[in-house]
């Protein structure tokens, strides 16, 4: 079975072709970072308009790279939610229309399920069951995964997601958009033990996250300290260490609670070097293993949507002719794939 994956949930247009026997055949991505940089964040209307402009040329490019034509394609998968409703509808309308015109089945994919299954694209793919830490600009959650569609959300952010906290803190420091990677780069120049920031919600039981208070603590520290490069780097490092330690503590709790020995990290923040190193060390000490996708598949991409969509199409799950985007869509409401 060969599937086209279409990802348009936010500010990246990703198209990929995935085959269940040959694996990933092509993967193309257009990022709108330069477009939104002038505004300091994603502007939904501009994102939708740019998806409209780029989606068809990228589909043609992905098919050409995969040496495929519509006769070789067995189905189309597109991101149905969660995300920006205008951006979602661009991908949904194009994906559903192509499927109708080509007489192929179509399926709407959950964006976070795509991230959760992204490590399956690697040679060293995890086996079920495992704990998944999904950390991106819009979501932070811990999920118990027993199989595709068999998810139990153990904990999630009650306010800012981890990626959102990175971006907002970067803005407080005067760093340009996208702030998260720039803050992480600045943190590499920071000295250890410069500052000690709180690890939010780790002083009580439970697996939920909260990062807005940490952001406020950082803002107060910035205001009270000198405005030189090294001080900013020290503050950035302290902030990054606090986020990483908080995530690690919650992951350790979830692993002990379930007895699992496999941990998957996915989403944009999973590309953070300090987070990867910290979780790898923790899993070695626990006698387990951590899995994550390669760097280009941490952020939004069409490959993860194509893979997730193929699993659902193969199970006979298809979309009706109506087009729908779901900006809010709880992960644990998805049907299981047996």
C-alpha positions, 0 to 999 in steps of 0.5 A, spaced: 500 500 500 502 506 498 499 513 501 500 520 500 501 524 507 499 531 507 501 536 513 498 543 514 496 544 521 500 550 522 506 553 519 509 548 515 507 544 508 509 537 508 508 532 503 510 525 503 509 518 499 510 512 504 509 505 502 508 499 507 513 495 503 519 500 501 518 505 506 519 512 505 519 514 498 519 521 498 518 527 503 518 535 501 517 540 506 516 548 505 517 552 512 513 559 513 518 561 518 521 567 514 514 569 513 512 569 520 518 572 523 516 579 522 510 578 526 514 575 532 509 568 531 505 565 526 499 569 523 493 564 522 491 567 515 498 568 512 499 561 514 493 558 510 494 563 504 501 560 504 499 553 504 494 554 498 500 557 494 505 551 496 501 545 497 499 543 489 506 544 487 509 540 493 504 534 492 507 534 484 514 534 487 513 529 492 510 524 487 516 526 482 521 524 487 518 518 489 517 516 481 510 515 483 503 517 479 496 517 481 496 509 479 501 507 484 497 511 490 492 507 494 490 512 498 491 519 501 492 521 508 491 529 511 492 532 517 485 533 520 486 536 527 488 539 532 491 545 529 489 552 526 482 551 523 484 555 516 490 551 515 487 544 517 482 546 512 486 547 506 490 540 507 483 537 508 480 540 502 485 538 497 486 531 500 479 530 500 478 533 493 484 529 490 482 522 493 475 524 490 478 525 483 482 520 483 477 515 486 482 513 492 480 512 499 482 518 504 483 518 511 484 524 516 489 523 521 490 526 528 496 531 528 499 528 535 498 521 533 503 522 527 508 525 532 507 519 536 508 514 531 514 518 527 519 514 531 516 508 527 520 511 521 526 509 523 530 503 523 530 502 530 523 503 531 520 501 538 515 496 539 509 496 543 507 498 549 511 504 551 510 511 554 510 517 549 512 524 551 509 529 546 512 536 546 511 541 541 509 548 541 502 547 542 502 540 546 505 537 552 503 530 554 505 523 557 501 518 553 501 510 555 501 507 548 499 500 548 498 500 540 495 504 534 489 508 537 490 505 544 492 511 548 491 513 555 493 520 556 496 520 563 498 527 564 498 534 560 500 541 560 494 545 564 497 552 561 503 553 556 506 547 552 513 546 553 515 549 546 510 555 547 514 556 554 520 556 550 518 561 545 515 566 550 521 566 554 525 567 548 521 573 546 522 576 553 529 575 552 529 579 545 530 573 541 527 573 534 522 568 532 522 562 532 524 563 539 525 556 542 531 553 538 535 560 539 534 560 546 537 553 546 543 555 542 544 561 547 543 556 553 549 552 550 553 558 552 551 559 559 555 557 565 552 551 570 549 553 577 548 560 575 541 560 577 536 555 580 529 555 577 523 551 580 521 545 577 514 546 576 509 541 579 514 536 581 513 537 588 506 534 588 504 527 585 501 527 578 503 527 571 500 534 569 505 539 567 505 547 568 510 552 565 507 559 565 509 560 572 516 558 570 516 563 565 514 568 570 520 566 574 524 567 568 521 574 567 522 576 574 530 574 573 531 577 567 528 584 570 532 583 576 539 581 573 544 585 568 543 586 561 549 583 558 550 577 554 553 572 559 547 573 564 542 572 559 546 565 557 546 563 564 538 565 565 537 561 558 541 555 561 537 555 567 530 555 564 532 550 559 535 545 565 528 547 569 524 545 563 528 538 561 528 536 569 521 537 569 519 533 563 524 527 566 521 527 573 514 526 570 517 521 565 520 517 570 514 517 574 510 515 568 515 509 567 514 507 574 507 507 574 506 503 568 512 498 569 514 500 562 521 500 559 521 504 553 520 511 552 518 515 546 519 522 545 516 526 539 514 533 537 518 539 536 521 540 543 524 533 542 530 535 537 532 539 544 539 536 545 539 537 552 532 533 553 535 528 549 541 527 553 538 527 559 532 522 558 537 517 554 541 518 561 535 516 565 533 510 561 540 507 561 539 508 569 532 505 569 535 499 564 530 501 559 531 505 552 529 512 549 526 512 542 526 519 538 525 520 530 531 524 526 531 531 527 527 533 520 521 528 523 521 532 530 518 538 527 511 537 523 512 533 516 508 529 511 512 523 513 509 522 519 502 523 517 503 518 511 505 513 516 499 514 521 494 514 515 497 508 512 495 504 518 488 507 519 487 506 511 489 499 512 484 497 517 479 500 513 478 507 516 476 512 511 473 519 511 466 520 508 465 525 502 464 531 507 470 535 509 472 537 516 477 540 520 478 539 528 482 544 531 481 541 538 481 533 538 482 529 544 488 524 542 484 518 547 478 518 543 481 515 537 479 508 535 484 502 535 487 499 530 487 491 531 
